[in-house]
Amino acid sequence: MQKNKLNSIEIKQALKTISGWTLESDEAFMHKQWQFDSFKTAMHFIAKVAEIAELQNHHPEFLSVYRKMRVRLSTHDVSGLTQKDFELASEIDRLVANQFSHCV
């Protein structure tokens, strides 16, 4: 898959396809945060996201504080956002909807 850095217009269009993700001011990263019912559930979420990310060969940043989980996406090879970030964000959202919606 090509890793073309998206411009501001492309990023704003792509953000319309996902819900709840926040574009950071430099437009090089986006992030989303969840709060789960327990620390164990939050760790299970990390493991599931890691499986998806590994399959896509695209690796997010995680910040875990007890039951709170924040995922931050960027394509480091291009120092910005690419279509890969939006595809991974969509997969993470699907995962939450299908396996964790009762916990969020």
C-alpha positions in Angstrom: 0.0 0.0 0.0 1.2 3.4 -0.8 2.0 5.8 2.0 1.1 9.2 0.6 0.8 11.9 3.2 -2.6 13.5 3.1 -3.0 17.2 2.8 -5.4 19.3 5.0 -8.4 19.0 2.7 -7.9 15.2 2.3 -7.6 14.8 6.1 -10.8 16.8 6.7 -12.6 14.6 4.2 -11.3 11.4 5.7 -12.3 12.5 9.2 -15.9 12.6 8.1 -15.7 8.8 7.6 -14.8 8.1 11.2 -16.4 9.2 14.5 -14.8 10.6 17.6 -11.3 10.9 16.4 -9.5 14.2 17.1 -7.1 15.8 14.7 -4.1 17.3 16.5 -3.1 20.9 15.8 -0.1 19.9 13.7 -2.3 17.6 11.5 0.4 14.9 11.8 -1.6 12.9 14.4 -5.1 12.0 15.4 -6.3 10.3 18.5 -9.3 8.8 20.3 -9.9 7.9 23.9 -12.1 5.3 25.6 -12.8 4.4 29.2 -13.5 0.7 29.9 -15.2 -1.0 32.8 -11.9 -2.4 34.2 -8.1 -2.4 33.8 -8.3 -6.0 32.5 -10.8 -4.9 29.8 -8.5 -2.0 28.8 -5.5 -4.4 28.5 -7.6 -6.8 26.4 -8.5 -3.9 24.1 -4.7 -3.1 23.7 -4.0 -6.7 22.8 -6.8 -6.8 20.2 -5.8 -3.5 18.6 -2.2 -4.8 18.5 -3.3 -7.8 16.6 -5.1 -5.6 14.0 -2.2 -3.2 13.8 0.3 -6.0 13.2 -1.8 -7.5 10.4 -1.8 -4.0 8.8 1.9 -3.4 9.5 0.9 -0.1 11.1 1.6 0.5 14.7 -0.2 3.1 16.9 0.9 4.8 20.1 -1.0 3.7 23.2 -1.5 5.6 26.5 -3.1 3.6 29.2 -4.1 5.1 32.6 -6.0 2.4 34.6 -9.3 2.1 32.7 -8.7 4.9 30.2 -7.1 4.1 26.9 -5.9 6.6 24.3 -4.8 5.5 20.8 -2.8 8.0 18.7 -2.2 7.4 15.0 0.3 8.7 12.5 2.4 7.3 9.7 5.9 7.9 10.9 7.5 7.2 7.5 5.9 10.4 6.1 5.6 12.4 9.4 1.8 12.7 9.0 -1.5 11.1 8.3 -2.1 8.7 5.4 -5.0 6.5 4.4 -3.4 3.7 6.5 -4.3 5.8 9.6 -7.9 6.1 8.7 -8.2 2.4 7.8 -6.7 1.5 11.2 -9.0 4.0 12.9 -12.0 2.4 11.2 -10.9 -1.1 12.2 -10.5 0.0 15.9 -13.9 1.5 15.9 -15.4 -1.7 14.5 -13.6 -3.7 17.2 -15.0 -1.5 19.9 -18.5 -1.6 18.4 -18.4 -5.4 18.1 -16.5 -6.5 21.2 -16.3 -3.7 23.7 -19.5 -1.6 23.3 -20.9 -2.9 26.6 -17.7 -1.6 28.4 -17.2 1.8 26.9 
